Amino acid sequence: MTQDHATPAGPFAAADALSGHPLFARLARLGQRLREADRAHPWMLDAAVVAVVFLMFCLPDLFPPHGEDGPHEHRLALVRPPLPATLALQAGLVLPLLWRRRRPTEAFAAIMAVFVLQWSLGIGLRADAALLVALYSLALHGRLRHLAWSCAVMAGAMGLVAVEVSGGGLPVGDALFFLVSAATAGVALGIAVRIRRAQLAGLRERAARLEIERDQRSRLATATERTRVAREMHDIIGHNLSVIVTLADGGAYAALASPERGREALQLIGETSRQALGELRRMLGVLRDQADRGAEFNPQPGIADLDGLCARIRAAGPQVVYTVGGDLDQLDRGVQLMAYRIVQEALTNTLKHAGPETRAHVTLTADATRVRVRVRDSGPPGGARPPVHPDGEGHGLAGMRERAAVYGGTVTAGPGPGAGWTVEAVLDLTPDPTGGRP
C-alpha cells in the first residue's frame, strides 16, 4: 500500500510556481535593468514614453486613410484640421508627458486644457490617449488630494466627448461608459502600482532597520561578554594573587624559624598558582578558537568547590568557618557560580584588609525562592580596621552587585560588630518575566 505525498496547494503555491518560471525570471531581470537605467538617466524613460505615444497615436492622424471607413450609422462627424493645427494639438497633448513624473499635476492640467480645447472645436485625435497616461502618472506619482479633483475634471471632459461623438449615431450612455471605464482603468492601475511600490519600500526599510538592530544587538552582546570576562578575570586574579601574596609573606617569615613551614607555604603557592592558571586558561579559551577545546568543557566552580576555597584561605592564615543550610546541590549552575564568586570576592577582601589573623564565618542558606550568602569577619586583631571598607565602592563590591542583579538579587556590605566587616547577598530564584533584561 503506497501513500502519496501531499503537494503544496492554494494561491501561494501557484504564486511560487509562477515566480519560479524562467519567463518571469527574465522579465524580473529586464525590469531590474530598466530601473537601473532610469536611475542613471531619468529623462530617457520619459522621452521613450513620448516617442511610443507619438508613433502609436500621432502618426496615424498625420497620414489619414483615403475614403470613408466604418458603418454609416456609427460614423463620427468630426472636424479634420489642417496639418499645422494637428501638429500643434498633438504637441500640446504629448510633450507634457515629459514631466509626468516630476510634475504630474501640472502635466495632467496642461494635457486636459488642450484636450478640452480640441473637443470644443469638434476635433478628435488618437493622441488623446496621452490624457490616460497623464491620469495614470498622477495616480502613481501625484498627491492623492489632487487626484480627487482631477477625476472630477476628467468626468466632465468625458461627458463633453460623449456628447460630441453622439452626433455620429453612438448613444451617449455607451460612449460615456467606454470613456469612464478607460479612465477608471488608468486610475486603478496607477493606485495599484503605487501601493505595491509603497509595500516594497516598507519592506526594504524594515529590512534595513532589522539589519541595524542586529548590528546593535551584536555590539551589545560583545560589550556584555567583555564585561563578564573582565569580571571573571578580576575574581580569578584578585583572589589567587591575594592568597599567593599572603602565603609568600608567611613563608618568608617562617623560613628562618621553621624550614618545613616555609616549604609547605611554597607548595601551597604552587597549588594556588596552578589553579589560577587553569581558570585563566579556561576563561581565555572561550575567546579564541583553539584546535584543542577540551579546556572549555571543564565545569565552572560551584557550591561544592567552596570547601576547597575555604581550605586555601585557611592555608593563608585566617580561620574560616563554613556552614550551609538547605538543598544547595540542586541549585542551577549559574546560581552556584554566582554564589561561589561572591564568597570568593568577600574572602579575598577579608584576607586583603583584615590580615591573616582574622576569623571569617561563611553561611549559605537556600529555600524555594531565595539563596542567602553571608560572609562576616572579625577584623584585624588590633581592631584598627577603618569603619569603611577600603575596597568600598570599587570593582570588587560593584562586581558582586552586578552578579546578584542578574538574578534580581541585592548585595549589602558594611561594618559588622567591632572592627569586623559583613557582606550579605540575596539571590532570587523565582522566574524573571523580563528574561533578565533591565
C-alpha positions in Angstrom: 0.0 0.0 0.0 1.5 3.3 -1.0 0.8 6.7 0.2 1.0 9.8 -1.9 2.9 12.7 -0.5 0.9 15.9 -0.2 1.9 18.6 -2.6 1.5 22.4 -1.8 -1.8 23.8 -3.0 -3.5 27.1 -2.9 -2.8 30.6 -4.2 0.6 30.8 -2.5 1.8 27.6 -4.2 0.5 28.9 -7.6 2.3 32.2 -7.0 5.5 30.4 -6.2 5.2 28.3 -9.3 4.7 31.4 -11.4 7.5 33.3 -9.8 9.9 30.4 -10.5 9.1 30.3 -14.2 12.0 31.2 -16.4 9.9 33.7 -18.3 9.1 35.6 -15.1 12.8 35.4 -14.1 13.8 37.0 -17.4 11.1 39.7 -17.0 12.4 40.4 -13.5 15.9 40.9 -14.7 14.7 43.1 -17.5 12.8 45.2 -15.1 15.8 45.5 -12.8 17.9 46.7 -15.8 15.3 49.2 -16.7 15.1 50.6 -13.2 18.9 50.9 -13.0 18.9 52.7 -16.4 16.1 55.0 -15.2 18.0 55.9 -12.1 21.1 56.7 -14.2 19.2 58.6 -16.9 15.7 59.7 -15.6 14.8 61.6 -18.8 15.4 58.6 -21.0 12.2 56.8 -19.9 10.0 59.9 -20.2 11.4 60.5 -23.7 10.7 56.9 -24.6 7.1 57.2 -23.4 6.6 60.3 -25.6 8.2 58.5 -28.6 5.9 55.5 -28.2 2.8 57.6 -27.8 3.8 59.6 -30.9 4.4 56.5 -33.0 1.3 54.7 -32.0 -1.3 57.6 -31.8 0.1 60.6 -33.6 1.5 59.2 -36.9 -1.9 57.7 -38.0 -3.5 61.1 -37.7 -0.8 62.7 -39.8 -1.4 60.2 -42.7 -5.1 59.5 -42.6 -6.6 56.8 -44.9 -8.4 58.0 -48.0 -12.1 57.4 -48.2 -14.7 56.8 -45.5 -14.4 53.8 -43.2 -16.8 52.2 -40.8 -20.6 51.7 -40.8 -22.5 54.7 -41.8 -24.7 54.6 -38.7 -21.7 55.0 -36.4 -19.6 57.4 -38.5 -18.4 60.3 -36.4 -18.8 63.8 -37.8 -15.5 65.3 -36.6 -13.5 68.2 -38.0 -10.3 67.3 -39.7 -7.9 70.2 -39.1 -5.0 71.2 -41.3 -1.6 69.6 -40.7 -0.1 72.6 -38.7 -3.1 72.6 -36.4 -2.9 68.8 -36.0 0.8 69.0 -35.1 0.2 71.8 -32.6 -2.6 69.9 -30.9 -0.5 66.7 -30.8 2.4 68.6 -29.3 0.2 70.0 -26.6 -1.1 66.6 -25.8 2.1 64.6 -25.9 5.0 66.9 -24.9 3.7 67.5 -21.3 4.3 63.7 -20.7 8.0 64.6 -20.3 7.1 66.0 -16.9 4.5 63.3 -16.0 6.7 62.0 -13.1 8.2 65.2 -11.8 5.2 67.5 -12.2 2.2 65.0 -12.6 -0.5 67.6 -11.6 0.8 70.2 -14.0 1.3 67.8 -16.8 -2.3 66.5 -16.4 -3.6 70.0 -16.3 -1.8 71.0 -19.5 -3.0 68.0 -21.4 -6.5 68.4 -20.1 -6.6 72.0 -21.3 -5.5 71.0 -24.8 -8.0 68.1 -24.7 -11.0 70.3 -23.8 -9.9 72.9 -26.4 -9.6 70.2 -29.1 -13.0 68.7 -28.4 -14.7 72.1 -28.1 -13.6 72.6 -31.7 -15.1 69.2 -32.7 -11.6 67.7 -33.4 -10.9 64.1 -32.5 -7.3 62.8 -32.3 -5.8 59.5 -31.4 -3.2 61.4 -29.4 -6.0 61.9 -26.8 -4.6 58.6 -25.3 -1.9 60.8 -23.7 -4.6 62.0 -21.2 -5.0 58.5 -19.9 -1.2 58.2 -19.5 -1.2 61.5 -17.6 -4.0 60.3 -15.4 -2.2 57.1 -14.6 1.0 59.1 -13.8 -1.0 61.4 -11.5 -2.4 58.4 -9.6 1.1 56.9 -9.3 3.3 60.0 -8.6 1.0 62.8 -7.6 -0.7 63.9 -4.4 -3.9 62.0 -3.6 -5.9 65.2 -2.9 -5.0 66.4 -6.4 -6.2 63.1 -7.8 -9.8 63.7 -6.5 -10.4 66.9 -8.3 -8.6 65.6 -11.4 -11.0 62.7 -11.6 -13.9 65.2 -11.3 -12.5 67.2 -14.2 -11.9 64.0 -16.1 -15.5 63.0 -15.7 -16.7 66.4 -17.0 -14.3 66.1 -20.0 -15.6 62.6 -20.7 -19.2 63.9 -20.7 -18.1 66.6 -23.3 -16.6 63.9 -25.5 -19.6 61.6 -25.2 -21.9 64.5 -26.3 -19.7 65.2 -29.3 -19.5 61.6 -30.5 -23.2 61.1 -30.1 -23.8 63.0 -33.3 -22.5 60.0 -35.3 -25.2 57.7 -34.1 -23.4 56.4 -31.0 -25.5 56.6 -27.8 -24.3 59.0 -25.2 -24.5 56.3 -22.5 -22.4 53.8 -24.4 -19.8 56.4 -25.2 -19.7 57.6 -21.6 -19.4 54.0 -20.3 -16.4 53.3 -22.5 -14.6 56.5 -21.7 -15.2 56.3 -17.9 -14.1 52.7 -18.0 -10.8 53.6 -19.7 -10.2 56.5 -17.2 -11.1 54.2 -14.2 -8.6 51.6 -15.5 -5.8 54.2 -15.7 -6.5 55.4 -12.1 -6.8 51.9 -10.7 -3.6 50.8 -12.4 -1.7 53.8 -11.1 -3.0 53.3 -7.5 -2.2 49.5 -7.6 1.4 50.2 -8.7 1.7 52.9 -6.1 0.5 50.6 -3.3 2.9 47.9 -4.5 5.8 50.3 -4.5 4.9 51.5 -1.0 4.9 48.0 0.2 8.3 47.2 -1.3 9.7 50.4 0.2 8.3 49.4 3.6 9.9 46.0 3.3 13.2 47.5 2.4 13.0 50.0 5.2 12.1 47.2 7.6 15.0 45.0 6.4 17.4 47.9 6.8 16.1 48.6 10.3 16.4 44.9 11.3 20.0 44.9 10.0 20.8 47.9 12.1 19.1 46.3 15.2 21.1 43.1 14.5 24.3 45.0 14.5 23.3 46.8 17.7 22.5 43.5 19.4 25.8 42.1 18.3 27.7 45.1 19.7 25.7 44.9 22.9 26.4 41.2 23.2 30.1 41.8 22.6 30.1 44.5 25.3 28.2 42.3 27.7 30.6 39.4 27.1 33.6 41.7 27.6 32.1 42.9 30.9 31.5 39.3 32.0 35.1 38.2 31.1 36.5 41.3 32.9 34.5 40.4 36.0 35.7 36.8 35.9 39.3 37.8 35.4 39.1 40.2 38.3 37.7 37.5 40.6 40.3 34.9 39.5 43.4 37.1 39.6 42.4 39.2 42.6 41.6 36.2 44.8 44.5 34.0 43.9 47.1 36.7 44.0 45.9 37.8 47.4 46.3 34.3 48.7 49.7 33.9 47.0 51.0 37.2 48.4 49.8 36.2 51.9 51.4 32.8 51.6 54.6 34.2 50.3 54.9 36.7 53.2 54.1 34.0 55.8 56.6 31.6 54.1 59.4 34.1 54.1 58.8 34.8 57.8 58.6 31.0 58.7 61.6 30.0 56.5 64.1 31.2 59.1 62.4 29.6 62.2 60.8 26.5 60.6 62.0 25.5 57.1 59.3 22.8 57.0 56.6 25.5 57.3 58.4 27.5 54.5 58.4 24.5 52.2 54.7 24.0 52.9 53.9 27.6 52.0 55.8 27.2 48.7 53.7 24.1 47.9 50.5 26.0 48.6 51.7 28.8 46.4 52.3 26.3 43.6 48.9 24.7 44.0 47.2 28.1 44.1 49.1 29.3 41.1 48.2 26.2 39.1 44.6 26.6 39.9 44.6 30.2 38.9 46.4 29.4 35.7 43.8 26.7 34.9 40.9 29.1 35.5 42.6 31.7 33.3 43.1 29.2 30.5 39.5 28.1 30.7 38.4 31.7 30.6 40.6 32.8 27.8 39.8 29.6 25.8 36.3 31.0 25.3 37.8 34.0 23.5 39.9 32.1 21.0 39.4 29.3 18.5 41.8 26.6 19.6 42.4 23.2 18.0 42.1 21.5 21.4 39.0 22.9 23.0 38.9 20.4 25.8 39.6 23.0 28.5 36.4 24.9 27.6 34.3 22.0 28.8 35.7 22.0 32.3 32.9 22.9 34.7 32.8 26.3 36.3 33.2 26.4 40.1 30.0 25.8 42.2 28.8 25.2 45.7 30.8 22.0 46.0 34.1 23.9 45.4 33.5 26.3 48.4 35.2 23.7 50.7 38.4 24.0 48.6 38.1 27.7 48.5 37.9 27.9 52.3 40.8 25.5 52.7 43.0 27.7 50.6 42.0 30.8 52.6 42.8 28.8 55.8 46.2 27.9 54.4 46.9 31.6 54.1 46.2 32.2 57.8 42.6 33.2 58.5 40.3 30.9 60.4 37.2 30.1 58.2 34.0 28.5 59.4 31.8 27.3 56.6 28.1 26.4 57.3 25.3 25.5 54.9 21.6 25.1 55.1 19.0 23.8 52.6 19.4 21.8 49.4 22.3 23.7 47.7 23.4 21.0 45.3 20.1 21.2 43.4 20.6 24.9 42.5 21.1 26.0 39.0 24.8 26.0 37.8 24.5 29.7 37.2 23.3 30.4 40.7 26.1 28.3 42.1 28.7 30.2 40.1 27.3 33.5 41.4 27.4 32.3 45.0 30.9 31.0 44.6 32.2 34.2 43.1 30.5 36.4 45.8 32.1 34.2 48.6 35.4 34.3 46.8 35.4 38.1 46.5 34.3 38.6 50.1 37.0 36.2 51.5 39.6 37.9 49.3 38.7 41.3 50.7 38.9 39.8 54.2 42.3 38.4 53.6 43.5 41.6 52.0 42.2 44.1 54.5 41.8 42.2 57.8 45.0 40.2 57.5 45.9 36.5 58.2 44.9 36.7 61.9 41.2 37.3 61.4 38.3 34.9 61.7 35.7 34.6 59.0 32.3 32.9 59.1 30.7 31.9 55.7 27.0 30.9 55.7 24.9 29.7 52.8 21.2 29.0 53.1 18.7 28.2 50.4 14.9 27.8 50.2 12.4 27.6 47.4 12.7 31.2 46.4 16.0 32.7 47.6 19.6 31.9 48.3 21.3 33.9 51.0 25.1 34.3 51.2 26.7 35.9 54.3 30.4 36.4 54.9 31.4 38.0 58.2 34.9 38.6 59.5 36.2 39.7 62.9 38.5 42.3 61.6 42.2 42.7 62.4 43.5 41.5 65.8 44.1 45.1 67.0 40.8 46.4 65.9 42.4 49.1 63.8 40.3 48.4 60.7 38.7 51.6 59.3 35.0 52.0 59.6 34.6 52.0 55.8 36.0 49.1 53.8 38.9 50.2 51.7 37.6 48.4 48.7 34.4 50.4 49.3 32.6 51.1 46.1 35.4 49.7 44.0 35.4 47.0 41.4 35.0 44.1 44.0 31.7 45.3 45.5 30.5 46.5 42.1 31.2 43.1 40.6 29.3 41.4 43.4 26.3 43.7 42.9 26.3 43.1 39.1 26.4 39.3 39.7 23.5 39.5 42.1 21.5 41.8 39.8 21.5 39.1 37.1 19.2 37.0 39.4 17.3 40.0 40.7 19.2 40.0 43.9 21.0 42.5 46.1 24.3 42.8 47.9 24.9 44.8 51.1 28.3 45.4 52.7 29.3 47.3 55.8 31.0 47.3 59.2 29.9 44.4 61.5 30.3 44.1 65.2 33.6 45.6 66.4 36.1 46.0 63.7 34.6 43.3 61.5 33.0 43.5 58.1 29.9 41.8 56.8 28.9 41.1 53.2 25.4 39.7 52.6 23.9 38.8 49.2 20.4 37.6 48.4 19.7 35.8 45.0 16.2 35.5 43.8 15.3 32.0 42.4 11.8 32.9 41.1 11.5 33.2 37.3 12.1 36.6 35.8 9.3 37.7 33.5 11.6 40.1 31.7 14.1 37.4 30.8 16.9 39.1 32.7 16.6 42.4 30.9 16.9 45.6 32.9 
